[in-house]
Amino acid sequence: MMTQSTMKNTVQDFTKKVNNIIIFFVFIVRKLEVCFFFFFFLNSMLIHIFYEQTLLKLNAVTLQPSAVQRLWGPRVTAAACKHVTKFFFSFLFSFFNLFF
């Protein structure tokens, strides 16, 4: 038979273990939250940088037909190329964040 003091010690040990497990999970969740925030911030900054650089390059060569315009015909304008480029970079970095 367990005495009252050993029962009290067992309950305290169990409570400490449960508290340690909860603290561990909270720690992991907080670290993941910081990592996700960093990746989303980095993602948006990289998309913005690459998109702006691509816009500068597209605006510099608007008088010459681009490879996309030569491939798809004259109906593809620089605005369509900008939208495709923005979608491509957002997809690329979302894919990168998903697996890494």
NULO-137128 format. One record per residue: residue number from 0; z, y, x of N, C-alpha, C, CB in turn. Coordinates in steps of 0.05 Angstrom, whole numbers, plus 5000, padded with zeros to 4 digits. Atoms other than C-alpha are relative to their C-alpha. Glycine has a CB too. Example, Ala and Ser with C-alpha at 12.3 -4.5 7.8 and 13.67 -1.06 7.14 Angstrom:
// NULO-137128
<node 0,<5000,4976,5018>,<5156,4910,5246>,<5000,5024,5018>,<5025,5001,4980>>
<node 1,<4999,4976,4984>,<5143,4979,5273>,<5014,5022,4985>,<4971,5009,5009>>
This chain:
// NULO-137128
<node 0,<5000,4976,5017>,<5000,5000,5000>,<5000,5025,5017>,<5024,5000,4981>>
<node 1,<5001,4974,4986>,<4984,5070,5022>,<5023,5017,4992>,<4973,5014,4996>>
<node 2,<4979,4981,5007>,<5040,5119,5026>,<4987,5026,4993>,<5021,5003,5024>>
<node 3,<5011,4974,5009>,<5033,5189,5000>,<4990,5016,5024>,<5022,5015,4985>>
<node 4,<5008,4984,4977>,<5027,5219,5070>,<4973,4990,5011>,<5021,4999,5022>>
<node 5,<5026,5011,4990>,<4971,5171,5092>,<4978,5006,4980>,<5003,4970,5005>>
<node 6,<5020,4993,5020>,<4935,5184,5026>,<4992,5029,5003>,<5011,4995,4972>>
<node 7,<5006,4971,4996>,<4941,5259,5038>,<4983,5004,5025>,<5027,5016,5002>>
<node 8,<5016,4998,4976>,<4914,5250,5109>,<4971,4991,4995>,<5013,4984,5022>>
<node 9,<5026,5010,5006>,<4856,5209,5083>,<4984,5020,4984>,<5002,4973,4985>>
<node 10,<5014,4980,5016>,<4838,5261,5032>,<4993,5025,5017>,<5018,5009,4976>>
<node 11,<5006,4978,4983>,<4843,5316,5084>,<4977,4994,5020>,<5025,5008,5016>>
<node 12,<5022,5008,4982>,<4798,5277,5132>,<4973,5000,4985>,<5005,4972,5011>>
<node 13,<5025,5000,5016>,<4747,5266,5077>,<4991,5028,4994>,<5005,4985,4973>>
<node 14,<5007,4972,5006>,<4749,5340,5058>,<4989,5014,5025>,<5025,5015,4990>>
<node 15,<5011,4988,4975>,<4738,5360,5131>,<4972,4990,5005>,<5019,4993,5024>>
<node 16,<5026,5011,4996>,<4679,5313,5136>,<4979,5012,4981>,<5000,4969,4997>>
<node 17,<5018,4988,5020>,<4648,5340,5072>,<4994,5029,5007>,<5012,4998,4972>>
<node 18,<5004,4973,4992>,<4659,5411,5096>,<4982,5003,5024>,<5027,5014,5006>>
<node 19,<5017,4999,4976>,<4627,5396,5163>,<4971,4994,4993>,<5010,4979,5020>>
<node 20,<5027,5006,5009>,<4567,5365,5128>,<4987,5024,4986>,<5000,4976,4981>>
<node 21,<5010,4977,5014>,<4560,5426,5083>,<4993,5022,5020>,<5021,5010,4979>>
<node 22,<5005,4980,4980>,<4566,5473,5142>,<4975,4994,5016>,<5024,5003,5019>>
<node 23,<5024,5009,4985>,<4513,5433,5180>,<4975,5006,4984>,<5002,4970,5007>>
<node 24,<5024,4995,5016>,<4464,5437,5122>,<4995,5030,4996>,<5003,4986,4973>>
<node 25,<5003,4971,5003>,<4477,5511,5112>,<4988,5012,5026>,<5027,5014,4994>>
<node 26,<5010,4991,4974>,<4464,5522,5187>,<4970,4993,5002>,<5015,4986,5023>>
<node 27,<5028,5008,4999>,<4398,5483,5183>,<4983,5017,4981>,<4997,4970,4993>>
<node 28,<5016,4984,5019>,<4375,5520,5121>,<4997,5029,5010>,<5014,5000,4972>>
<node 29,<5002,4973,4989>,<4391,5587,5153>,<4980,5002,5023>,<5027,5010,5009>>
<node 30,<5019,5000,4978>,<4352,5569,5216>,<4972,4997,4989>,<5006,4977,5019>>
<node 31,<5026,5003,5012>,<4293,5546,5174>,<4991,5026,4986>,<5000,4977,4980>>
<node 32,<5007,4975,5013>,<4296,5610,5134>,<4991,5021,5021>,<5024,5011,4985>>
<node 33,<5008,4981,4979>,<4292,5651,5198>,<4973,4992,5012>,<5021,5001,5023>>
<node 34,<5026,5009,4990>,<4235,5608,5224>,<4977,5006,4981>,<5001,4970,5006>>
<node 35,<5020,4994,5020>,<4196,5615,5159>,<4994,5030,4998>,<5008,4989,4973>>
<node 36,<5004,4971,5000>,<4207,5690,5158>,<4984,5008,5024>,<5027,5015,4999>>
<node 37,<5014,4993,4976>,<4183,5695,5229>,<4971,4992,4998>,<5013,4988,5025>>
<node 38,<5027,5009,5002>,<4121,5653,5216>,<4984,5016,4979>,<4999,4970,4992>>
<node 39,<5015,4984,5020>,<4102,5691,5153>,<4995,5028,5010>,<5016,5001,4973>>
<node 40,<5004,4974,4989>,<4112,5757,5188>,<4978,4999,5022>,<5026,5012,5013>>
<node 41,<5021,5003,4979>,<4071,5733,5248>,<4973,4995,4987>,<5008,4977,5019>>
<node 42,<5025,5007,5015>,<4019,5705,5200>,<4987,5026,4990>,<5006,4981,4978>>
<node 43,<5011,4975,5011>,<4010,5772,5165>,<4991,5019,5021>,<5020,5013,4981>>
<node 44,<5008,4982,4978>,<4008,5811,5230>,<4974,4990,5013>,<5023,5002,5021>>
<node 45,<5024,5010,4987>,<3956,5765,5261>,<4976,5002,4982>,<5004,4970,5008>>
<node 46,<5022,4996,5018>,<3913,5766,5199>,<4991,5029,5000>,<5008,4991,4971>>
<node 47,<5007,4972,5000>,<3916,5841,5199>,<4986,5008,5026>,<5026,5018,4997>>
<node 48,<5013,4993,4974>,<3899,5847,5273>,<4972,4988,5002>,<5017,4989,5024>>
<node 49,<5027,5013,4998>,<3841,5797,5271>,<4981,5012,4979>,<5002,4970,4996>>
<node 50,<5017,4988,5021>,<3816,5826,5205>,<4990,5027,5008>,<5015,5001,4974>>
<node 51,<5008,4973,4992>,<3816,5897,5232>,<4980,4999,5024>,<5025,5017,5008>>
<node 52,<5019,5003,4978>,<3782,5875,5297>,<4973,4991,4990>,<5011,4981,5021>>
<node 53,<5025,5009,5010>,<3729,5838,5258>,<4986,5022,4984>,<5004,4975,4982>>
<node 54,<5012,4978,5014>,<3719,5898,5213>,<4987,5020,5019>,<5020,5014,4983>>
<node 55,<5011,4981,4980>,<3708,5942,5274>,<4974,4988,5011>,<5020,5005,5023>>
<node 56,<5024,5012,4989>,<3657,5892,5301>,<4978,5000,4979>,<5005,4972,5009>>
<node 57,<5020,5000,5021>,<3622,5886,5234>,<4989,5028,4994>,<5011,4988,4974>>
<node 58,<5009,4972,5004>,<3619,5962,5225>,<4982,5009,5023>,<5024,5018,4996>>
<node 59,<5016,4991,4978>,<3590,5969,5294>,<4972,4988,4999>,<5013,4991,5026>>
<node 60,<5026,5012,5001>,<3532,5922,5279>,<4988,4999,4972>,<5002,4971,5011>>
<node 61,<5010,5000,5027>,<3517,5940,5207>,<4970,5005,4999>,<5014,5020,4982>>
<node 62,<5029,4994,5000>,<3447,5963,5226>,<4984,4975,5008>,<4993,5022,5019>>
<node 63,<5014,5024,4993>,<3430,5895,5255>,<5009,4977,4982>,<5006,4993,5030>>
<node 64,<4991,5022,5017>,<3430,5833,5211>,<5017,4980,5016>,<4975,4985,4989>>
<node 65,<4982,5019,4986>,<3487,5787,5229>,<4989,4972,4996>,<5029,5002,4988>>
<node 66,<5008,5028,5002>,<3481,5712,5237>,<5003,4990,4972>,<5016,4983,5020>>
<node 67,<4996,5009,5028>,<3509,5702,5167>,<4978,5011,4983>,<5027,5009,4990>>
<node 68,<5022,4988,5016>,<3458,5751,5138>,<4973,4987,5006>,<4999,5030,5005>>
<node 69,<5025,5014,4994>,<3401,5716,5175>,<5000,4972,4987>,<4997,4998,5031>>
<node 70,<4999,5027,5011>,<3426,5649,5150>,<4998,5000,4970>,<5026,4986,5009>>
<node 71,<4999,5000,5030>,<3439,5668,5077>,<4981,5019,4987>,<5028,5006,4992>>
<node 72,<5019,4982,5011>,<3388,5722,5069>,<5011,5028,4998>,<4991,4991,4972>>
<node 73,<4991,4971,5001>,<3391,5798,5059>,<5019,5007,4978>,<4976,5017,4998>>
<node 74,<4981,4993,5022>,<3433,5793,4996>,<5029,5000,5009>,<4997,4980,4978>>
<node 75,<4973,5000,4990>,<3495,5780,5038>,<5005,5027,5015>,<5005,4976,5019>>
<node 76,<4995,4974,4988>,<3523,5848,5055>,<5023,4999,5019>,<5005,5021,4978>>
<node 77,<4978,4999,4982>,<3574,5870,5105>,<5027,4997,4985>,<5000,5026,5016>>
<node 78,<4976,5002,5016>,<3626,5874,5049>,<5006,4970,4995>,<4998,5015,4974>>
<node 79,<4996,5029,5004>,<3616,5800,5034>,<5009,4987,5025>,<4974,4987,4989>>
<node 80,<4991,5011,4975>,<3623,5784,5107>,<5029,5006,5005>,<4982,5011,5023>>
<node 81,<4972,4992,4996>,<3689,5822,5109>,<5018,4982,4983>,<5004,5030,4992>>
<node 82,<4983,5017,5017>,<3716,5782,5050>,<5001,4972,5010>,<4989,5000,4971>>
<node 83,<5001,5027,4989>,<3694,5716,5080>,<5017,4999,5025>,<4971,4992,5007>>
<node 84,<4984,4999,4975>,<3726,5736,5147>,<5029,5001,4993>,<4992,5024,5017>>
<node 85,<4972,4998,5007>,<3791,5755,5114>,<5010,4974,4989>,<5004,5023,4978>>
<node 86,<4993,5026,5011>,<3793,5690,5075>,<5003,4979,5022>,<4980,4991,4979>>
<node 87,<5000,5019,4978>,<3777,5650,5138>,<5025,5003,5016>,<4975,5003,5017>>
<node 88,<4977,4996,4983>,<3833,5681,5179>,<5026,4994,4984>,<5001,5028,5010>>
<node 89,<4976,5007,5015>,<3884,5675,5123>,<5003,4970,4997>,<5000,5013,4972>>
<node 90,<5000,5029,5002>,<3865,5602,5113>,<5008,4987,5027>,<4973,4989,4991>>
<node 91,<4995,5011,4973>,<3867,5589,5188>,<5030,5001,5007>,<4984,5014,5021>>
<node 92,<4972,4997,4993>,<3937,5616,5198>,<5019,4987,4980>,<5007,5030,5002>>
<node 93,<4984,5015,5019>,<3964,5586,5134>,<5000,4970,5008>,<4990,5003,4971>>
<node 94,<5002,5028,4990>,<3939,5518,5159>,<5017,4996,5025>,<4970,4993,5005>>
<node 95,<4984,5002,4975>,<3971,5531,5227>,<5030,5000,4993>,<4993,5024,5018>>
<node 96,<4972,4999,5007>,<4038,5549,5195>,<5008,4975,4985>,<5006,5024,4983>>
<node 97,<4993,5024,5015>,<4035,5487,5151>,<5006,4977,5018>,<4977,4993,4981>>
<node 98,<4996,5023,4983>,<4030,5438,5208>,<5015,5006,5025>,<4973,4989,5007>>
<node 99,<4985,4994,4976>,<4064,5475,5265>,<5022,5019,4993>,<4981,5012,5021>>
